[in-house]
């Protein structure tokens, strides 16, 4: 199956801290992302082209993803209100996720 990538319209920052190494990278406009469902979780790939090419891949199992979203929701209740355009974009995406999860129940 051909990979379906999409442009990054905002920004992602990734850092990994090992005992003897630290890696940090950003993926902004000009970068692409791929997100897809796999049997046991969510796969995400961020790709930055050009001379400073980099790729970051993540696989989050369903239970971990659910725990992350629940903790994010909790932190949202404890923080300042989100900017309206960000809130609307997220609500639209979460509505689509909910519809797909209910469809496959």
Secondary structure, DSSP 4 states (H G I P E B T S, - for coil): -----EE-SS-EEEEEE-SS-EEEEEE-TT-EEEEEEETTEEEEEEEE-STT-EEEEEEEEHHHHHHHHHHHHHHHHTSPPPPHHHHHHHHHHHHHHHHHHHHT-
